Each structure stands twice: as C-alpha cells, then as structure tokens.
Amino acid sequence: MDYGKKRYNKQKRTKGKVKKSQHLKEIKLRPLTQEHDIEVKVRNIKKFLTQGDKVKISMIFRGRERSQTNLGIALLNTIAEELEDTGVVEVAPKIEGKDLFMLIIPK
C-alpha cells in the first residue's frame, strides 16, 4: 500500500469533519423590514435551528436609520421571543459600528 495515498485519504477525511462542524447561518435584516418578511425569515431560522445550525441575525443601519437603533433592538428582541421554543440567545443584541447582531443556538 502506498503511504502517500493513505496519508492523503486521512487528510481528506479530517478536512471533511472540520467543515461539517462549522454550521453558522446568517440572516440579514433592515430596521424597517415589513412584518410578513420577518415572519418568513423567522420560519427559515426555525428550520435552521431544528437542523442543528447556529443562526446569526444581522441588522444593517444605513444613513438616518443609525439614529433609530432602538427599533432594531426591539425587533431582535421580538424575534428572540418567537424563537424561545426552538433556540436560545447566546449573544444578546449587540451593536458593532453600523451593524446590530444577535446569535441564536439550538436547544
């Protein structure tokens, strides 16, 4: 048996395992997103959480929206309340520059 081929196959298997362990899905929102669009995104988040993926919800503020970060925080908190049965908030809504994000992990 060729040792080089054996080593290559071993590296290939371990590389595949690393990729499978990294499950992070990202959902992007804006502060003035309509209710129906938010409901669709919440359904997708529930699907991701039931599959065992972590979900990062990002909210992007542009221009004059930056002065209304309280709307974004309230929206992320309502989304977290809707997802209480399927997920747990790992990182509470946090502002970084012009973005607001929250991380949810499955129960």
Gaussian input, Z-matrix of N, CA and C with variables (Angstrom, degrees):
# hf/3-21g

backbone

0 1
 N
 C     1     B1
 C     2     B2     1     A1
 N     3     B3     2     A2     1     D1
 C     4     B4     3     A3     2     D2
 C     5     B5     4     A4     3     D3
 N     6     B6     5     A5     4     D4
 C     7     B7     6     A6     5     D5
 C     8     B8     7     A7     6     D6
 N     9     B9     8     A8     7     D7
 C    10    B10     9     A9     8     D8
 C    11    B11    10    A10     9     D9
 N    12    B12    11    A11    10    D10
 C    13    B13    12    A12    11    D11
 C    14    B14    13    A13    12    D12
 N    15    B15    14    A14    13    D13
 C    16    B16    15    A15    14    D14
 C    17    B17    16    A16    15    D15
 N    18    B18    17    A17    16    D16
 C    19    B19    18    A18    17    D17
 C    20    B20    19    A19    18    D18
 N    21    B21    20    A20    19    D19
 C    22    B22    21    A21    20    D20
 C    23    B23    22    A22    21    D21
 N    24    B24    23    A23    22    D22
 C    25    B25    24    A24    23    D23
 C    26    B26    25    A25    24    D24
 N    27    B27    26    A26    25    D25
 C    28    B28    27    A27    26    D26
 C    29    B29    28    A28    27    D27
 N    30    B30    29    A29    28    D28
 C    31    B31    30    A30    29    D29
 C    32    B32    31    A31    30    D30
 N    33    B33    32    A32    31    D31
 C    34    B34    33    A33    32    D32
 C    35    B35    34    A34    33    D33
 N    36    B36    35    A35    34    D34
 C    37    B37    36    A36    35    D35
 C    38    B38    37    A37    36    D36
 N    39    B39    38    A38    37    D37
 C    40    B40    39    A39    38    D38
 C    41    B41    40    A40    39    D39
 N    42    B42    41    A41    40    D40
 C    43    B43    42    A42    41    D41
 C    44    B44    43    A43    42    D42
 N    45    B45    44    A44    43    D43
 C    46    B46    45    A45    44    D44
 C    47    B47    46    A46    45    D45
 N    48    B48    47    A47    46    D46
 C    49    B49    48    A48    47    D47
 C    50    B50    49    A49    48    D48
 N    51    B51    50    A50    49    D49
 C    52    B52    51    A51    50    D50
 C    53    B53    52    A52    51    D51
 N    54    B54    53    A53    52    D52
 C    55    B55    54    A54    53    D53
 C    56    B56    55    A55    54    D54
 N    57    B57    56    A56    55    D55
 C    58    B58    57    A57    56    D56
 C    59    B59    58    A58    57    D57
 N    60    B60    59    A59    58    D58
 C    61    B61    60    A60    59    D59
 C    62    B62    61    A61    60    D60
 N    63    B63    62    A62    61    D61
 C    64    B64    63    A63    62    D62
 C    65    B65    64    A64    63    D63
 N    66    B66    65    A65    64    D64
 C    67    B67    66    A66    65    D65
 C    68    B68    67    A67    66    D66
 N    69    B69    68    A68    67    D67
 C    70    B70    69    A69    68    D68
 C    71    B71    70    A70    69    D69
 N    72    B72    71    A71    70    D70
 C    73    B73    72    A72    71    D71
 C    74    B74    73    A73    72    D72
 N    75    B75    74    A74    73    D73
 C    76    B76    75    A75    74    D74
 C    77    B77    76    A76    75    D75
 N    78    B78    77    A77    76    D76
 C    79    B79    78    A78    77    D77
 C    80    B80    79    A79    78    D78
 N    81    B81    80    A80    79    D79
 C    82    B82    81    A81    80    D80
 C    83    B83    82    A82    81    D81
 N    84    B84    83    A83    82    D82
 C    85    B85    84    A84    83    D83
 C    86    B86    85    A85    84    D84
 N    87    B87    86    A86    85    D85
 C    88    B88    87    A87    86    D86
 C    89    B89    88    A88    87    D87
 N    90    B90    89    A89    88    D88
 C    91    B91    90    A90    89    D89
 C    92    B92    91    A91    90    D90
 N    93    B93    92    A92    91    D91
 C    94    B94    93    A93    92    D92
 C    95    B95    94    A94    93    D93
 N    96    B96    95    A95    94    D94
 C    97    B97    96    A96    95    D95
 C    98    B98    97    A97    96    D96
 N    99    B99    98    A98    97    D97
 C   100   B100    99    A99    98    D98
 C   101   B101   100   A100    99    D99
 N   102   B102   101   A101   100   D100
 C   103   B103   102   A102   101   D101
 C   104   B104   103   A103   102   D102
 N   105   B105   104   A104   103   D103
 C   106   B106   105   A105   104   D104
 C   107   B107   106   A106   105   D105
 N   108   B108   107   A107   106   D106
 C   109   B109   108   A108   107   D107
 C   110   B110   109   A109   108   D108
 N   111   B111   110   A110   109   D109
 C   112   B112   111   A111   110   D110
 C   113   B113   112   A112   111   D111
 N   114   B114   113   A113   112   D112
 C   115   B115   114   A114   113   D113
 C   116   B116   115   A115   114   D114
 N   117   B117   116   A116   115   D115
 C   118   B118   117   A117   116   D116
 C   119   B119   118   A118   117   D117
 N   120   B120   119   A119   118   D118
 C   121   B121   120   A120   119   D119
 C   122   B122   121   A121   120   D120
 N   123   B123   122   A122   121   D121
 C   124   B124   123   A123   122   D122
 C   125   B125   124   A124   123   D123
 N   126   B126   125   A125   124   D124
 C   127   B127   126   A126   125   D125
 C   128   B128   127   A127   126   D126
 N   129   B129   128   A128   127   D127
 C   130   B130   129   A129   128   D128
 C   131   B131   130   A130   129   D129
 N   132   B132   131   A131   130   D130
 C   133   B133   132   A132   131   D131
 C   134   B134   133   A133   132   D132
 N   135   B135   134   A134   133   D133
 C   136   B136   135   A135   134   D134
 C   137   B137   136   A136   135   D135
 N   138   B138   137   A137   136   D136
 C   139   B139   138   A138   137   D137
 C   140   B140   139   A139   138   D138
 N   141   B141   140   A140   139   D139
 C   142   B142   141   A141   140   D140
 C   143   B143   142   A142   141   D141
 N   144   B144   143   A143   142   D142
 C   145   B145   144   A144   143   D143
 C   146   B146   145   A145   144   D144
 N   147   B147   146   A146   145   D145
 C   148   B148   147   A147   146   D146
 C   149   B149   148   A148   147   D147
 N   150   B150   149   A149   148   D148
 C   151   B151   150   A150   149   D149
 C   152   B152   151   A151   150   D150
 N   153   B153   152   A152   151   D151
 C   154   B154   153   A153   152   D152
 C   155   B155   154   A154   153   D153
 N   156   B156   155   A155   154   D154
 C   157   B157   156   A156   155   D155
 C   158   B158   157   A157   156   D156
 N   159   B159   158   A158   157   D157
 C   160   B160   159   A159   158   D158
 C   161   B161   160   A160   159   D159
 N   162   B162   161   A161   160   D160
 C   163   B163   162   A162   161   D161
 C   164   B164   163   A163   162   D162
 N   165   B165   164   A164   163   D163
 C   166   B166   165   A165   164   D164
 C   167   B167   166   A166   165   D165
 N   168   B168   167   A167   166   D166
 C   169   B169   168   A168   167   D167
 C   170   B170   169   A169   168   D168
 N   171   B171   170   A170   169   D169
 C   172   B172   171   A171   170   D170
 C   173   B173   172   A172   171   D171
 N   174   B174   173   A173   172   D172
 C   175   B175   174   A174   173   D173
 C   176   B176   175   A175   174   D174
 N   177   B177   176   A176   175   D175
 C   178   B178   177   A177   176   D176
 C   179   B179   178   A178   177   D177
 N   180   B180   179   A179   178   D178
 C   181   B181   180   A180   179   D179
 C   182   B182   181   A181   180   D180
 N   183   B183   182   A182   181   D181
 C   184   B184   183   A183   182   D182
 C   185   B185   184   A184   183   D183
 N   186   B186   185   A185   184   D184
 C   187   B187   186   A186   185   D185
 C   188   B188   187   A187   186   D186
 N   189   B189   188   A188   187   D187
 C   190   B190   189   A189   188   D188
 C   191   B191   190   A190   189   D189
 N   192   B192   191   A191   190   D190
 C   193   B193   192   A192   191   D191
 C   194   B194   193   A193   192   D192
 N   195   B195   194   A194   193   D193
 C   196   B196   195   A195   194   D194
 C   197   B197   196   A196   195   D195
 N   198   B198   197   A197   196   D196
 C   199   B199   198   A198   197   D197
 C   200   B200   199   A199   198   D198
 N   201   B201   200   A200   199   D199
 C   202   B202   201   A201   200   D200
 C   203   B203   202   A202   201   D201
 N   204   B204   203   A203   202   D202
 C   205   B205   204   A204   203   D203
 C   206   B206   205   A205   204   D204
 N   207   B207   206   A206   205   D205
 C   208   B208   207   A207   206   D206
 C   209   B209   208   A208   207   D207
 N   210   B210   209   A209   208   D208
 C   211   B211   210   A210   209   D209
 C   212   B212   211   A211   210   D210
 N   213   B213   212   A212   211   D211
 C   214   B214   213   A213   212   D212
 C   215   B215   214   A214   213   D213
 N   216   B216   215   A215   214   D214
 C   217   B217   216   A216   215   D215
 C   218   B218   217   A217   216   D216
 N   219   B219   218   A218   217   D217
 C   220   B220   219   A219   218   D218
 C   221   B221   220   A220   219   D219
 N   222   B222   221   A221   220   D220
 C   223   B223   222   A222   221   D221
 C   224   B224   223   A223   222   D222
 N   225   B225   224   A224   223   D223
 C   226   B226   225   A225   224   D224
 C   227   B227   226   A226   225   D225
 N   228   B228   227   A227   226   D226
 C   229   B229   228   A228   227   D227
 C   230   B230   229   A229   228   D228
 N   231   B231   230   A230   229   D229
 C   232   B232   231   A231   230   D230
 C   233   B233   232   A232   231   D231
 N   234   B234   233   A233   232   D232
 C   235   B235   234   A234   233   D233
 C   236   B236   235   A235   234   D234
 N   237   B237   236   A236   235   D235
 C   238   B238   237   A237   236   D236
 C   239   B239   238   A238   237   D237
 N   240   B240   239   A239   238   D238
 C   241   B241   240   A240   239   D239
 C   242   B242   241   A241   240   D240
 N   243   B243   242   A242   241   D241
 C   244   B244   243   A243   242   D242
 C   245   B245   244   A244   243   D243
 N   246   B246   245   A245   244   D244
 C   247   B247   246   A246   245   D245
 C   248   B248   247   A247   246   D246
 N   249   B249   248   A248   247   D247
 C   250   B250   249   A249   248   D248
 C   251   B251   250   A250   249   D249
 N   252   B252   251   A251   250   D250
 C   253   B253   252   A252   251   D251
 C   254   B254   253   A253   252   D252
 N   255   B255   254   A254   253   D253
 C   256   B256   255   A255   254   D254
 C   257   B257   256   A256   255   D255
 N   258   B258   257   A257   256   D256
 C   259   B259   258   A258   257   D257
 C   260   B260   259   A259   258   D258
 N   261   B261   260   A260   259   D259
 C   262   B262   261   A261   260   D260
 C   263   B263   262   A262   261   D261
 N   264   B264   263   A263   262   D262
 C   265   B265   264   A264   263   D263
 C   266   B266   265   A265   264   D264
 N   267   B267   266   A266   265   D265
 C   268   B268   267   A267   266   D266
 C   269   B269   268   A268   267   D267
 N   270   B270   269   A269   268   D268
 C   271   B271   270   A270   269   D269
 C   272   B272   271   A271   270   D270
 N   273   B273   272   A272   271   D271
 C   274   B274   273   A273   272   D272
 C   275   B275   274   A274   273   D273
 N   276   B276   275   A275   274   D274
 C   277   B277   276   A276   275   D275
 C   278   B278   277   A277   276   D276
 N   279   B279   278   A278   277   D277
 C   280   B280   279   A279   278   D278
 C   281   B281   280   A280   279   D279
 N   282   B282   281   A281   280   D280
 C   283   B283   282   A282   281   D281
 C   284   B284   283   A283   282   D282
 N   285   B285   284   A284   283   D283
 C   286   B286   285   A285   284   D284
 C   287   B287   286   A286   285   D285
 N   288   B288   287   A287   286   D286
 C   289   B289   288   A288   287   D287
 C   290   B290   289   A289   288   D288
 N   291   B291   290   A290   289   D289
 C   292   B292   291   A291   290   D290
 C   293   B293   292   A292   291   D291
 N   294   B294   293   A293   292   D292
 C   295   B295   294   A294   293   D293
 C   296   B296   295   A295   294   D294
 N   297   B297   296   A296   295   D295
 C   298   B298   297   A297   296   D296
 C   299   B299   298   A298   297   D297
 N   300   B300   299   A299   298   D298
 C   301   B301   300   A300   299   D299
 C   302   B302   301   A301   300   D300
 N   303   B303   302   A302   301   D301
 C   304   B304   303   A303   302   D302
 C   305   B305   304   A304   303   D303
 N   306   B306   305   A305   304   D304
 C   307   B307   306   A306   305   D305
 C   308   B308   307   A307   306   D306
 N   309   B309   308   A308   307   D307
 C   310   B310   309   A309   308   D308
 C   311   B311   310   A310   309   D309
 N   312   B312   311   A311   310   D310
 C   313   B313   312   A312   311   D311
 C   314   B314   313   A313   312   D312
 N   315   B315   314   A314   313   D313
 C   316   B316   315   A315   314   D314
 C   317   B317   316   A316   315   D315
 N   318   B318   317   A317   316   D316
 C   319   B319   318   A318   317   D317
 C   320   B320   319   A319   318   D318

   B1=1.4516
   B2=1.5322
   B3=1.2982
   B4=1.4539
   B5=1.5306
   B6=1.3347
   B7=1.4586
   B8=1.5333
   B9=1.3148
   B10=1.4661
   B11=1.5174
   B12=1.3241
   B13=1.4649
   B14=1.5281
   B15=1.3346
   B16=1.4634
   B17=1.5333
   B18=1.3273
   B19=1.4613
   B20=1.5355
   B21=1.3142
   B22=1.4603
   B23=1.5317
   B24=1.3268
   B25=1.4698
   B26=1.5323
   B27=1.3299
   B28=1.4578
   B29=1.5280
   B30=1.3232
   B31=1.4606
   B32=1.5265
   B33=1.2937
   B34=1.4610
   B35=1.5309
   B36=1.3355
   B37=1.4737
   B38=1.5205
   B39=1.3429
   B40=1.4642
   B41=1.5235
   B42=1.3100
   B43=1.4565
   B44=1.5240
   B45=1.3007
   B46=1.4608
   B47=1.5167
   B48=1.3239
   B49=1.4630
   B50=1.5167
   B51=1.3133
   B52=1.4574
   B53=1.5253
   B54=1.3053
   B55=1.4495
   B56=1.5200
   B57=1.3107
   B58=1.4581
   B59=1.5168
   B60=1.3290
   B61=1.4518
   B62=1.5309
   B63=1.3150
   B64=1.4574
   B65=1.5180
   B66=1.3311
   B67=1.4513
   B68=1.5180
   B69=1.3018
   B70=1.4536
   B71=1.5188
   B72=1.3104
   B73=1.4539
   B74=1.5245
   B75=1.3136
   B76=1.4605
   B77=1.5209
   B78=1.3208
   B79=1.4511
   B80=1.5199
   B81=1.3338
   B82=1.4582
   B83=1.5223
   B84=1.3253
   B85=1.4571
   B86=1.5191
   B87=1.3261
   B88=1.4583
   B89=1.5217
   B90=1.3206
   B91=1.4642
   B92=1.5281
   B93=1.3173
   B94=1.4585
   B95=1.5314
   B96=1.3163
   B97=1.4578
   B98=1.5273
   B99=1.3220
   B100=1.4582
   B101=1.5305
   B102=1.3310
   B103=1.4677
   B104=1.5215
   B105=1.3338
   B106=1.4657
   B107=1.5225
   B108=1.3259
   B109=1.4664
   B110=1.5297
   B111=1.3215
   B112=1.4669
   B113=1.5220
   B114=1.3500
   B115=1.4617
   B116=1.5253
   B117=1.3284
   B118=1.4665
   B119=1.5248
   B120=1.3201
   B121=1.4608
   B122=1.5224
   B123=1.3319
   B124=1.4701
   B125=1.5287
   B126=1.3261
   B127=1.4731
   B128=1.5160
   B129=1.3275
   B130=1.4661
   B131=1.5292
   B132=1.3289
   B133=1.4596
   B134=1.5239
   B135=1.3403
   B136=1.4663
   B137=1.5247
   B138=1.3254
   B139=1.4643
   B140=1.5224
   B141=1.3344
   B142=1.4603
   B143=1.5256
   B144=1.3398
   B145=1.4666
   B146=1.5188
   B147=1.3421
   B148=1.4598
   B149=1.5279
   B150=1.3372
   B151=1.4648
   B152=1.5260
   B153=1.3520
   B154=1.4528
   B155=1.5189
   B156=1.3252
   B157=1.4579
   B158=1.5229
   B159=1.3295
   B160=1.4557
   B161=1.5253
   B162=1.3313
   B163=1.4596
   B164=1.5187
   B165=1.3300
   B166=1.4598
   B167=1.5257
   B168=1.3337
   B169=1.4549
   B170=1.5214
   B171=1.3344
   B172=1.4581
   B173=1.5215
   B174=1.3099
   B175=1.4518
   B176=1.5219
   B177=1.3225
   B178=1.4519
   B179=1.5236
   B180=1.3267
   B181=1.4558
   B182=1.5298
   B183=1.3343
   B184=1.4561
   B185=1.5191
   B186=1.2994
   B187=1.4582
   B188=1.5129
   B189=1.3267
   B190=1.4624
   B191=1.5209
   B192=1.3127
   B193=1.4644
   B194=1.5268
   B195=1.3189
   B196=1.4700
   B197=1.5173
   B198=1.3185
   B199=1.4676
   B200=1.5223
   B201=1.3294
   B202=1.4627
   B203=1.5216
   B204=1.3157
   B205=1.4597
   B206=1.5254
   B207=1.3423
   B208=1.4657
   B209=1.5280
   B210=1.3433
   B211=1.4756
   B212=1.5264
   B213=1.3204
   B214=1.4575
   B215=1.5129
   B216=1.3300
   B217=1.4653
   B218=1.5261
   B219=1.3376
   B220=1.4676
   B221=1.5199
   B222=1.3325
   B223=1.4656
   B224=1.5247
   B225=1.3288
   B226=1.4654
   B227=1.5261
   B228=1.3228
   B229=1.4648
   B230=1.5278
   B231=1.3350
   B232=1.4686
   B233=1.5228
   B234=1.3221
   B235=1.4638
   B236=1.5272
   B237=1.3259
   B238=1.4716
   B239=1.5227
   B240=1.3300
   B241=1.4596
   B242=1.5259
   B243=1.3355
   B244=1.4647
   B245=1.5213
   B246=1.3208
   B247=1.4602
   B248=1.5267
   B249=1.3258
   B250=1.4656
   B251=1.5201
   B252=1.3397
   B253=1.4519
   B254=1.5267
   B255=1.3428
   B256=1.4630
   B257=1.5186
   B258=1.3377
   B259=1.4518
   B260=1.5134
   B261=1.3290
   B262=1.4526
   B263=1.5263
   B264=1.3240
   B265=1.4586
   B266=1.5308
   B267=1.3241
   B268=1.4632
   B269=1.5292
   B270=1.3295
   B271=1.4565
   B272=1.5233
   B273=1.3202
   B274=1.4596
   B275=1.5293
   B276=1.3356
   B277=1.4660
   B278=1.5317
   B279=1.3237
   B280=1.4574
   B281=1.5249
   B282=1.3215
   B283=1.4585
   B284=1.5239
   B285=1.3305
   B286=1.4654
   B287=1.5180
   B288=1.3089
   B289=1.4614
   B290=1.5130
   B291=1.3297
   B292=1.4603
   B293=1.5224
   B294=1.3170
   B295=1.4623
   B296=1.5279
   B297=1.3037
   B298=1.4636
   B299=1.5205
   B300=1.3231
   B301=1.4528
   B302=1.5170
   B303=1.3407
   B304=1.4595
   B305=1.5273
   B306=1.3293
   B307=1.4609
   B308=1.5151
   B309=1.3337
   B310=1.4636
   B311=1.5215
   B312=1.3442
   B313=1.4573
   B314=1.5299
   B315=1.3266
   B316=1.4686
   B317=1.5170
   B318=1.3407
   B319=1.4718
   B320=1.4989
   A1=109.20
   A2=115.88
   A3=121.92
   A4=109.93
   A5=116.41
   A6=121.20
   A7=111.31
   A8=117.57
   A9=121.51
   A10=111.77
   A11=116.34
   A12=120.34
   A13=110.21
   A14=116.81
   A15=121.23
   A16=110.13
   A17=116.36
   A18=120.49
   A19=110.97
   A20=117.78
   A21=122.25
   A22=110.41
   A23=117.51
   A24=120.80
   A25=110.93
   A26=117.07
   A27=120.40
   A28=110.53
   A29=117.22
   A30=120.69
   A31=110.92
   A32=116.68
   A33=121.71
   A34=110.55
   A35=117.41
   A36=121.14
   A37=111.66
   A38=117.46
   A39=119.36
   A40=111.02
   A41=118.57
   A42=121.68
   A43=110.29
   A44=118.05
   A45=122.27
   A46=111.92
   A47=117.26
   A48=120.93
   A49=110.76
   A50=117.57
   A51=120.91
   A52=110.14
   A53=117.62
   A54=120.77
   A55=111.60
   A56=117.75
   A57=120.97
   A58=112.01
   A59=118.66
   A60=120.51
   A61=112.08
   A62=118.07
   A63=121.28
   A64=109.82
   A65=116.35
   A66=121.48
   A67=108.30
   A68=117.33
   A69=121.82
   A70=107.78
   A71=116.11
   A72=121.79
   A73=107.57
   A74=116.58
   A75=120.20
   A76=109.86
   A77=115.14
   A78=122.95
   A79=106.79
   A80=116.91
   A81=120.68
   A82=109.79
   A83=114.79
   A84=122.52
   A85=109.92
   A86=114.82
   A87=122.85
   A88=107.11
   A89=119.65
   A90=120.69
   A91=114.02
   A92=118.48
   A93=120.95
   A94=112.19
   A95=117.25
   A96=122.01
   A97=109.14
   A98=116.21
   A99=121.45
   A100=111.74
   A101=116.65
   A102=122.56
   A103=112.61
   A104=117.13
   A105=119.40
   A106=111.05
   A107=116.40
   A108=119.97
   A109=110.98
   A110=116.44
   A111=120.42
   A112=110.17
   A113=117.53
   A114=120.50
   A115=111.06
   A116=117.23
   A117=121.29
   A118=109.99
   A119=116.96
   A120=120.30
   A121=111.22
   A122=117.97
   A123=121.35
   A124=109.77
   A125=117.08
   A126=119.83
   A127=110.75
   A128=117.09
   A129=120.46
   A130=111.11
   A131=116.94
   A132=120.65
   A133=110.25
   A134=117.10
   A135=120.50
   A136=110.65
   A137=116.22
   A138=120.23
   A139=110.58
   A140=117.18
   A141=120.65
   A142=111.29
   A143=116.96
   A144=120.50
   A145=111.73
   A146=117.89
   A147=119.61
   A148=111.25
   A149=117.50
   A150=120.87
   A151=111.78
   A152=117.29
   A153=120.58
   A154=114.23
   A155=118.19
   A156=121.53
   A157=111.23
   A158=116.05
   A159=121.21
   A160=107.15
   A161=116.50
   A162=120.28
   A163=109.00
   A164=115.35
   A165=121.78
   A166=106.68
   A167=116.02
   A168=121.12
   A169=107.16
   A170=116.34
   A171=121.58
   A172=109.49
   A173=115.57
   A174=121.35
   A175=107.25
   A176=116.04
   A177=121.92
   A178=109.02
   A179=116.13
   A180=122.28
   A181=108.48
   A182=116.44
   A183=120.96
   A184=109.22
   A185=115.03
   A186=121.16
   A187=112.66
   A188=116.27
   A189=121.74
   A190=112.79
   A191=117.54
   A192=120.57
   A193=111.22
   A194=117.82
   A195=121.14
   A196=112.38
   A197=117.15
   A198=119.74
   A199=111.73
   A200=117.88
   A201=121.75
   A202=111.55
   A203=116.21
   A204=119.58
   A205=111.67
   A206=117.37
   A207=119.37
   A208=111.69
   A209=117.80
   A210=120.65
   A211=110.61
   A212=116.12
   A213=120.61
   A214=112.51
   A215=116.41
   A216=120.14
   A217=110.29
   A218=116.65
   A219=120.17
   A220=110.78
   A221=117.14
   A222=120.89
   A223=111.32
   A224=117.38
   A225=120.05
   A226=111.15
   A227=117.68
   A228=119.90
   A229=111.27
   A230=118.21
   A231=119.89
   A232=110.82
   A233=117.30
   A234=120.52
   A235=109.65
   A236=117.57
   A237=121.44
   A238=110.48
   A239=118.02
   A240=120.73
   A241=111.38
   A242=117.37
   A243=120.92
   A244=111.49
   A245=117.54
   A246=121.66
   A247=113.34
   A248=118.47
   A249=121.00
   A250=113.13
   A251=118.32
   A252=120.67
   A253=113.02
   A254=118.44
   A255=120.38
   A256=114.10
   A257=118.30
   A258=119.35
   A259=113.54
   A260=114.36
   A261=122.47
   A262=107.62
   A263=117.18
   A264=121.27
   A265=108.27
   A266=116.01
   A267=120.56
   A268=110.50
   A269=116.87
   A270=122.00
   A271=107.19
   A272=116.66
   A273=121.74
   A274=109.29
   A275=117.96
   A276=119.65
   A277=111.43
   A278=114.61
   A279=121.41
   A280=108.52
   A281=116.90
   A282=121.38
   A283=109.22
   A284=115.53
   A285=122.56
   A286=107.47
   A287=116.98
   A288=120.29
   A289=110.68
   A290=116.54
   A291=120.01
   A292=112.48
   A293=117.04
   A294=121.96
   A295=110.78
   A296=114.25
   A297=122.29
   A298=105.42
   A299=117.92
   A300=118.84
   A301=111.63
   A302=113.86
   A303=122.29
   A304=106.68
   A305=117.49
   A306=122.02
   A307=108.98
   A308=115.78
   A309=122.17
   A310=108.68
   A311=116.41
   A312=121.17
   A313=108.60
   A314=117.71
   A315=119.74
   A316=112.26
   A317=116.02
   A318=120.57
   A319=110.95
   D1=140.79
   D2=-178.50
   D3=-80.56
   D4=121.66
   D5=-177.50
   D6=-65.34
   D7=-37.83
   D8=179.48
   D9=-62.47
   D10=-40.02
   D11=179.13
   D12=-67.54
   D13=-39.37
   D14=179.17
   D15=-63.81
   D16=-44.21
   D17=179.53
   D18=-64.84
   D19=-39.63
   D20=178.49
   D21=-62.42
   D22=-44.95
   D23=179.93
   D24=-65.02
   D25=-36.83
   D26=178.57
   D27=-65.75
   D28=-42.67
   D29=177.49
   D30=-63.70
   D31=-38.59
   D32=-179.41
   D33=-64.34
   D34=-41.51
   D35=178.65
   D36=-66.35
   D37=-44.62
   D38=-178.85
   D39=-68.52
   D40=-33.49
   D41=177.96
   D42=-65.42
   D43=-38.85
   D44=177.66
   D45=-64.46
   D46=-35.73
   D47=179.44
   D48=-67.64
   D49=-37.88
   D50=-179.62
   D51=-64.10
   D52=-42.28
   D53=-179.70
   D54=-64.27
   D55=-37.97
   D56=-177.47
   D57=-70.43
   D58=-27.06
   D59=-177.51
   D60=-79.53
   D61=-13.87
   D62=-178.75
   D63=-99.22
   D64=93.78
   D65=179.50
   D66=-117.65
   D67=99.31
   D68=176.41
   D69=-134.12
   D70=115.16
   D71=177.95
   D72=-102.38
   D73=146.96
   D74=-179.69
   D75=-123.79
   D76=133.47
   D77=176.19
   D78=-116.43
   D79=129.04
   D80=-179.09
   D81=-108.32
   D82=137.82
   D83=-179.90
   D84=-132.08
   D85=167.62
   D86=169.21
   D87=-122.00
   D88=157.42
   D89=-175.87
   D90=-64.35
   D91=-27.06
   D92=-177.77
   D93=-103.57
   D94=28.93
   D95=177.51
   D96=-68.08
   D97=137.00
   D98=-176.89
   D99=-71.02
   D100=160.48
   D101=-174.41
   D102=-61.11
   D103=-43.43
   D104=-177.40
   D105=-63.62
   D106=-41.04
   D107=178.78
   D108=-63.77
   D109=-37.10
   D110=177.71
   D111=-66.41
   D112=-39.70
   D113=178.40
   D114=-61.84
   D115=-40.08
   D116=178.33
   D117=-64.14
   D118=-43.40
   D119=179.88
   D120=-66.40
   D121=-36.82
   D122=177.63
   D123=-64.39
   D124=-39.70
   D125=176.68
   D126=-61.48
   D127=-42.45
   D128=178.24
   D129=-64.75
   D130=-39.64
   D131=178.77
   D132=-62.78
   D133=-42.57
   D134=178.04
   D135=-60.61
   D136=-40.59
   D137=178.79
   D138=-63.01
   D139=-43.94
   D140=178.92
   D141=-63.16
   D142=-41.78
   D143=-178.84
   D144=-66.55
   D145=-37.42
   D146=178.53
   D147=-69.59
   D148=-24.12
   D149=176.12
   D150=-81.02
   D151=-8.00
   D152=177.50
   D153=95.68
   D154=14.93
   D155=-179.48
   D156=-94.04
   D157=150.46
   D158=170.20
   D159=-81.80
   D160=150.83
   D161=-178.93
   D162=-128.45
   D163=128.70
   D164=175.49
   D165=-107.30
   D166=121.60
   D167=178.96
   D168=-102.29
   D169=117.00
   D170=-178.20
   D171=-110.15
   D172=137.19
   D173=175.86
   D174=-122.06
   D175=125.60
   D176=-175.53
   D177=-105.70
   D178=127.99
   D179=177.61
   D180=-105.77
   D181=130.98
   D182=178.68
   D183=-127.21
   D184=140.99
   D185=174.35
   D186=59.92
   D187=-124.72
   D188=-176.04
   D189=-73.94
   D190=-11.49
   D191=178.08
   D192=-66.26
   D193=-22.50
   D194=-177.69
   D195=-61.67
   D196=-26.94
   D197=-179.25
   D198=-78.61
   D199=-8.95
   D200=-177.34
   D201=-114.95
   D202=48.53
   D203=-179.65
   D204=-68.20
   D205=-21.71
   D206=178.83
   D207=-64.64
   D208=-30.91
   D209=175.49
   D210=-64.97
   D211=-41.16
   D212=179.52
   D213=-66.20
   D214=-41.61
   D215=179.33
   D216=-65.33
   D217=-40.69
   D218=178.23
   D219=-64.10
   D220=-40.51
   D221=179.50
   D222=-64.76
   D223=-43.04
   D224=178.66
   D225=-66.25
   D226=-34.97
   D227=177.61
   D228=-67.26
   D229=-37.99
   D230=177.19
   D231=-67.41
   D232=-37.28
   D233=176.73
   D234=-64.12
   D235=-40.57
   D236=178.90
   D237=-63.59
   D238=-37.62
   D239=178.13
   D240=-66.13
   D241=-37.36
   D242=178.65
   D243=-68.45
   D244=-26.37
   D245=-176.14
   D246=-98.85
   D247=11.14
   D248=-177.63
   D249=-58.91
   D250=-33.49
   D251=-176.69
   D252=-75.38
   D253=-24.65
   D254=-177.21
   D255=-110.31
   D256=-20.54
   D257=-175.92
   D258=-145.29
   D259=168.11
   D260=179.64
   D261=-123.92
   D262=137.76
   D263=178.99
   D264=-75.98
   D265=116.66
   D266=178.94
   D267=-87.91
   D268=-43.53
   D269=176.85
   D270=-120.87
   D271=117.73
   D272=179.86
   D273=-65.19
   D274=163.00
   D275=-179.77
   D276=-52.25
   D277=125.94
   D278=-172.75
   D279=-136.19
   D280=137.23
   D281=-178.40
   D282=-97.66
   D283=129.71
   D284=174.04
   D285=-129.66
   D286=103.06
   D287=-178.96
   D288=66.83
   D289=-121.10
   D290=178.98
   D291=-99.93
   D292=10.83
   D293=179.79
   D294=-114.51
   D295=151.19
   D296=175.75
   D297=-125.66
   D298=132.09
   D299=-178.83
   D300=-139.50
   D301=161.66
   D302=178.51
   D303=-146.76
   D304=143.03
   D305=-179.03
   D306=-116.95
   D307=128.94
   D308=-179.00
   D309=-120.85
   D310=134.41
   D311=178.17
   D312=-115.67
   D313=154.49
   D314=179.30
   D315=-70.30
   D316=154.10
   D317=178.10
   D318=-73.38

